[in-house]
Amino acid sequence: MIEHEVTERQEALWAHTCDQVILNITNHNPPLLDADPKLQEWTYQLTRFHKTLAEAKAEDDANDRAQHLHDDFLNCAHARLETDRQTIYDKLTKDLAAAQEDTNTQLTQYKADLCTEFEQKKIDLKNDCLLGKQVSCAHNHPNPI
């Protein structure tokens, strides 16, 4: 029976101490603990210990969230850069193909013009030769009329 009362008293003190620790951590001006000085000292030690643990856990959680956000941002940036790179590559490939097609068209047109000009010069040369022969024949054989 005495053991039961002692256990109940310990549990009550433990619950009261835990409540006080939580109040000390969460409030800037917690209510004063009205208890034995040793119990007060123990409460303040537990408060410092748990407050340090809570701060360390909060810092770790913040670091984890920051790392997660950083990784998400990095993945997003990498995906956007890859999309932009592919877009630029596709545009350059299209522009290069168009330029090559335009160059081929211009070259074909130049060759056709050159062939046409060559044929025209050949015809002109032939006509000049024929005219030249007629003139020389006229000198040698005057027209009687």
Buried (B, 14 or more C-beta within 10 A) or exposed (E): EEEEEEEEEEEEBEEBBEEBBEBBBEEEEBEEBEBEEEBBEBBBEBBEEBBEEEEEEEEEEEEEEEEEEEEEEEEEEEEEEEEEEEEEEEEEEEEEEEEEEEEEEEEEEEEEEEEEEEEEEEEEEEEEEEEEEEEEEEEEEEEEE
